[in-house]
Every structure is written in structure tokens, then in C-alpha cells.
Amino acid sequence: FSQTNSKAFTAKTSCVRRRYREFVWLRRQLQKNAGLVPVPELPGKSAFFVGSTDEFIERRRRGLQRFLEK
């Protein structure tokens, strides 16, 4: 979710859904242009997660959120 108070946008709140592979692409692009600045790691993409699917999705969502914040 994204919020803004800019007058350039009519909608003050928006929601965008992204697939994991789009975060992989973003990280690669950042690495190409980062120079000496370290680019944070993405959360793992494990096919052998033990637990519920909802648990896995929430854990990955939190990891991707931390990636974006860093």
C-alpha cells in the first residue's frame, strides 16, 4: 500500500500487487546501479517450507517489506 498527500495524485491511497519474480528483477536492477552500496537480500524462495501456506506467504510478505524498507 502507498499513501501520498501530493496534489499530483487524485487517489491518496493505492495498492499494488507484485510477484516474487518482480522483486528478484528489482534487486538485480539495484545491484547493477548500486556501486559499492550493498543491496539487501530477498527472503528465501524455499519449496520445502514446513507449515501452512498462509504462514509461508505472511513470512515472505514481511521479508519483502523489510527488503523495501532497507
SULBELSUL-V402829 format. One record per residue. RES is the residue in one letter. OMEGA is omega in radians with two decimals (999 if undefined). D_LAST is the distance of its C-alpha to the last C-alpha in whole Angstrom. Layout:
RES&OMEGA&D_LAST + RES&OMEGA&D_LAST
//
This chain:
F&3.14&17 + S&3.11&16 + Q&3.11&18 + T&3.00&20 + N&3.12&23 + S&3.12&23 + K&3.13&27 + A&-3.10&26 + F&3.09&25 + T&3.09&28 + A&-3.11&26 + K&3.11&24 + T&3.08&22 + S&-3.13&21 + C&3.13&20 + V&3.10&19 + R&3.14&19 + R&3.07&18 + R&-3.13&19 + Y&-3.10&17 + R&3.09&18 + E&3.04&17 + F&3.07&13 + V&3.11&15 + W&-3.14&16 + L&-3.13&13 + R&3.11&12 + R&3.12&15 + Q&3.11&15 + L&3.14&12 + Q&3.13&14 + K&-3.03&17 + N&-2.99&16 + A&-3.07&13 + G&-3.12&16 + L&-3.13&15 + V&-3.14&12 + P&3.10&10 + V&-3.10&8 + P&3.09&7 + E&3.01&10 + L&3.04&11 + P&-3.09&13 + G&3.10&16 + K&-3.05&19 + S&3.07&22 + A&-3.07&25 + F&3.13&27 + F&3.11&25 + V&-3.12&27 + G&-3.10&27 + S&3.09&27 + T&3.13&26 + D&3.12&24 + E&-3.14&23 + F&-3.13&21 + I&-3.14&20 + E&3.13&18 + R&3.12&17 + R&3.12&15 + R&3.12&14 + R&3.10&12 + G&3.10&11 + L&3.08&10 + Q&3.10&9 + R&3.09&6 + F&-3.13&5 + L&-3.13&5 + E&3.12&4 + K&999&0
//
